[in-house]
Amino acid sequence: MSLSNLAPKQGPVIAIDGPAGTGKSSATRRLAQALGYVHVDTGAIYRALALLTLEKKLETPALETAAAIEIARSARFEFRRIVGADPENRILADGRDVSLLIRTPEVSMASSRISAIPEVRAALLDLQRRLGCVGRTILEGRDIGTVVFPDADLKFFLTASVEERAKRRLYELEISGKDAPSFEEVKRQIELRDHGDTTRSIAPLKRAPDAIDIDTTTLTLDEVVSRMEGLVRERVS
């Protein structure tokens, strides 16, 4: 896929893909800090869109779909880095900071549904590309290396076992003070999310042929970031 309809990249673009719970967001944030790159969390854009849609409390899937398309076309999403905040990389939807509100199981499941809508993906595709084309950027998501930036300078695909990903998700919920479901329920939610992400007809989650695989199941965050940073410095001028 060509990006010829856009302004040329102003510097290197790194793509990081993989299913939920593999440590993409944490690794990307740390890698961006180490390299001095901008972190573009595309998954957060879809989560923010899902939150805005859920807040309308619509009663049918058809109404939800129509609302999601309209919001994707009209809402303004942007990222800001606030040093010392948690998380530092904040996402704003129409000027409202929704960074903490988008990290719930309900939003996760809605994000998976909404991200499968062709009109939604089309509406957000140019936004993601514009954010990346400024250069010295790292974009993370499900289809960065295959759809959003197939000509990224370096691509990573992170994986981890479902069991490990469920443990990580439970830990996140516990330390945030939220009521945590059972391990089996969290595992079921992850498996459902994986199925939706990998089987959707538009831009399904899959590894780009030239992506570098990193299985994070038994690796620490420091080990993952160190491996990625070394490869970026070695291969990207």
Secondary structure, DSSP 8 states (H G I E B T S, - for coil): ---TTS---SS-EEEEE--TTSSHHHHHHHHHHHHT-EEEEHHHHHHHHHHHHHTT--SSHHHHHHHHHHHHHH--EEEEE-TTSSSSEEEEETTEE-TTTT-SHHHHHHHHHHTT-HHHHHHHHHHHHHHHHTSSEEEEESSIIIII-TT-SEEEEEE--HHHHHHHHHHHHHHTT-----HHHHHHHHHHHHHHHHH-SSS-----TT-EEEE-TT--HHHHHHHHHHHHHHH--
